[in-house]
Amino acid sequence: MKGMSRLTGLSITDDEDQDFAHLKQSIHDILSTLIGTRLGRRNYGSLVPHYIDQPCNEITQVLLMSTAATSLIRFEPRIKISQIRVNQSANTPGKWDFFILGKRILPTGEKPFSENFNIGAAA
């Protein structure tokens, strides 16, 4: 897939072998967009931003994992999720570290996928 970087404005693509910048940007966008805030697509996004400021406990972690998985399954057909781990960032309060493990779906088959994402605290 081809698109534009939200940081630089330059063209980005997904390379089958190594770089999947467009997919990573899409996942971060889904997780950091609160449902109901995108004008043209009111149901797009996740509830992750809603739970960012909640107390740092096991309940919040489970809510973050479930809402992230649900939103990614719904809006990102290029990956199959096997596991999502969520931990409070040790260095920055209000920031959560998401580790997503699964497979990228490519025209030639499936390839392993694992990536860390930081959401919250102006990430």
MIVEX-946706 format. One record per residue (C-alpha): x, y, z; residue number from 1. Coordinates in nm, 4 decimals, always signed. Each point is the difference from the previous one (the first is absolute). Layout:
% MIVEX-946706
node x: X y: Y z: Z num: NUM
...
% end
This chain:
% MIVEX-946706
node x: +0.0000 y: +0.0000 z: +0.0000 num: 1
node x: +0.1162 y: +0.3534 z: -0.0713 num: 2
node x: -0.0756 y: +0.3139 z: +0.1981 num: 3
node x: +0.1430 y: +0.3139 z: +0.1569 num: 4
node x: +0.1977 y: +0.0251 z: +0.3243 num: 5
node x: -0.1829 y: +0.1927 z: +0.2710 num: 6
node x: +0.3350 y: +0.1309 z: +0.1283 num: 7
node x: +0.1886 y: +0.0993 z: -0.3158 num: 8
node x: -0.2608 y: +0.0242 z: -0.2749 num: 9
node x: +0.2135 y: -0.2262 z: -0.2167 num: 10
node x: -0.1231 y: -0.3106 z: -0.1768 num: 11
node x: +0.0078 y: -0.3283 z: +0.1983 num: 12
node x: -0.0687 y: -0.3553 z: -0.1119 num: 13
node x: -0.0145 y: -0.3505 z: +0.1384 num: 14
node x: +0.2867 y: -0.2175 z: -0.1209 num: 15
node x: -0.0688 y: -0.3742 z: +0.0145 num: 16
node x: +0.3440 y: -0.0863 z: +0.1309 num: 17
node x: +0.0798 y: +0.2527 z: +0.2708 num: 18
node x: -0.1526 y: +0.3462 z: +0.0228 num: 19
node x: -0.3684 y: +0.0302 z: +0.0755 num: 20
node x: -0.0170 y: +0.3705 z: +0.0879 num: 21
node x: -0.3545 y: +0.0485 z: -0.1304 num: 22
node x: -0.1330 y: -0.2877 z: +0.2097 num: 23
node x: +0.1731 y: +0.1280 z: +0.3159 num: 24
node x: -0.1372 y: +0.3496 z: -0.0587 num: 25
node x: -0.3491 y: -0.1407 z: -0.0546 num: 26
node x: +0.0107 y: -0.2036 z: +0.3224 num: 27
node x: +0.1183 y: +0.3018 z: +0.1998 num: 28
node x: -0.2755 y: +0.2128 z: -0.1565 num: 29
node x: -0.2709 y: -0.2520 z: +0.0870 num: 30
node x: +0.1193 y: -0.0339 z: +0.3598 num: 31
node x: +0.0422 y: +0.3741 z: +0.0588 num: 32
node x: -0.3288 y: +0.1154 z: -0.1587 num: 33
node x: -0.2978 y: +0.0092 z: +0.2371 num: 34
node x: -0.3191 y: -0.1435 z: -0.1487 num: 35
node x: -0.2332 y: +0.2811 z: -0.1051 num: 36
node x: +0.2674 y: +0.2614 z: -0.0665 num: 37
node x: +0.0693 y: -0.0644 z: -0.3702 num: 38
node x: -0.2526 y: +0.2098 z: -0.1948 num: 39
node x: -0.0392 y: -0.2132 z: -0.3117 num: 40
node x: +0.0161 y: -0.3325 z: +0.1876 num: 41
node x: -0.1659 y: +0.0318 z: +0.3408 num: 42
node x: +0.0459 y: -0.3691 z: +0.0866 num: 43
node x: +0.3753 y: -0.0001 z: -0.0850 num: 44
node x: +0.2615 y: -0.0310 z: +0.2745 num: 45
node x: +0.0069 y: -0.1591 z: +0.3414 num: 46
node x: -0.0809 y: +0.0648 z: +0.3642 num: 47
node x: +0.3711 y: -0.0068 z: +0.0912 num: 48
node x: +0.0157 y: +0.3818 z: +0.0450 num: 49
node x: -0.2951 y: -0.0245 z: +0.2392 num: 50
node x: +0.1886 y: -0.2413 z: +0.2285 num: 51
node x: +0.3418 y: +0.1703 z: -0.0111 num: 52
node x: -0.0676 y: +0.2159 z: +0.3068 num: 53
node x: -0.1556 y: -0.2783 z: +0.2050 num: 54
node x: +0.1802 y: -0.1439 z: +0.3031 num: 55
node x: +0.2960 y: -0.2215 z: -0.0800 num: 56
node x: -0.1298 y: -0.3399 z: +0.1085 num: 57
node x: -0.0837 y: -0.3404 z: -0.1443 num: 58
node x: -0.3562 y: +0.1006 z: -0.0907 num: 59
node x: +0.1210 y: +0.2904 z: -0.2124 num: 60
node x: +0.2576 y: -0.2242 z: -0.1667 num: 61
node x: -0.2672 y: -0.2546 z: -0.0954 num: 62
node x: -0.2272 y: +0.2765 z: -0.1319 num: 63
node x: +0.2844 y: +0.1435 z: -0.2077 num: 64
node x: +0.0912 y: -0.3409 z: -0.1422 num: 65
node x: -0.3587 y: -0.0876 z: -0.0907 num: 66
node x: -0.0871 y: +0.3347 z: -0.1572 num: 67
node x: +0.3266 y: +0.0020 z: -0.1966 num: 68
node x: -0.0579 y: -0.3527 z: -0.1301 num: 69
node x: -0.3620 y: +0.0709 z: -0.0911 num: 70
node x: +0.0857 y: +0.3179 z: -0.1891 num: 71
node x: +0.2944 y: -0.1506 z: -0.1869 num: 72
node x: -0.2027 y: -0.3035 z: -0.1036 num: 73
node x: -0.2749 y: +0.2312 z: -0.1231 num: 74
node x: +0.2046 y: +0.2630 z: -0.1847 num: 75
node x: +0.3316 y: -0.1597 z: -0.1015 num: 76
node x: -0.0441 y: -0.3020 z: -0.2277 num: 77
node x: +0.3748 y: -0.0206 z: -0.0786 num: 78
node x: +0.0818 y: -0.1695 z: +0.3327 num: 79
node x: -0.1176 y: -0.2980 z: +0.2042 num: 80
node x: +0.0544 y: +0.0635 z: +0.3689 num: 81
node x: +0.1308 y: -0.2805 z: +0.2192 num: 82
node x: +0.0802 y: +0.1969 z: +0.3132 num: 83
node x: -0.0119 y: +0.3529 z: +0.1409 num: 84
node x: +0.1917 y: +0.0916 z: +0.3124 num: 85
node x: -0.0482 y: +0.3338 z: +0.1728 num: 86
node x: +0.2202 y: +0.1517 z: +0.2705 num: 87
node x: +0.0198 y: +0.3409 z: +0.1603 num: 88
node x: +0.3110 y: +0.1784 z: -0.1218 num: 89
node x: +0.2619 y: -0.0015 z: +0.2739 num: 90
node x: +0.1383 y: +0.3382 z: -0.1006 num: 91
node x: -0.3116 y: +0.2036 z: -0.0832 num: 92
node x: -0.3233 y: +0.0052 z: +0.2029 num: 93
node x: -0.3076 y: -0.0101 z: -0.2232 num: 94
node x: +0.1803 y: -0.1856 z: -0.2767 num: 95
node x: -0.0705 y: -0.3646 z: -0.0778 num: 96
node x: +0.2207 y: -0.2413 z: -0.1924 num: 97
node x: -0.1872 y: -0.2348 z: -0.2338 num: 98
node x: +0.1766 y: -0.3080 z: -0.1376 num: 99
node x: -0.1895 y: -0.1562 z: -0.2888 num: 100
node x: +0.0881 y: -0.3454 z: -0.1248 num: 101
node x: -0.1573 y: -0.1702 z: -0.2993 num: 102
node x: +0.0304 y: -0.0480 z: -0.3739 num: 103
node x: -0.0035 y: +0.2407 z: -0.2921 num: 104
node x: -0.2273 y: -0.1095 z: -0.2807 num: 105
node x: +0.1694 y: +0.0442 z: -0.3363 num: 106
node x: -0.1004 y: -0.0992 z: -0.3538 num: 107
node x: +0.2745 y: -0.2631 z: +0.0129 num: 108
node x: -0.1019 y: -0.1422 z: +0.3388 num: 109
node x: +0.0490 y: +0.0849 z: +0.3659 num: 110
node x: +0.3099 y: +0.1303 z: +0.1767 num: 111
node x: +0.0683 y: +0.0452 z: +0.3730 num: 112
node x: -0.0751 y: +0.3417 z: +0.1453 num: 113
node x: +0.1048 y: +0.1478 z: +0.3325 num: 114
node x: +0.0174 y: +0.3663 z: +0.0890 num: 115
node x: -0.0038 y: +0.2342 z: +0.2983 num: 116
node x: -0.2241 y: +0.3059 z: +0.0094 num: 117
node x: -0.0067 y: +0.2804 z: +0.2561 num: 118
node x: -0.3405 y: +0.1594 z: +0.0542 num: 119
node x: -0.0815 y: +0.2900 z: +0.2300 num: 120
node x: +0.1950 y: +0.2873 z: +0.1557 num: 121
node x: +0.0275 y: +0.1756 z: -0.3375 num: 122
node x: +0.1447 y: -0.3125 z: -0.1694 num: 123
% end
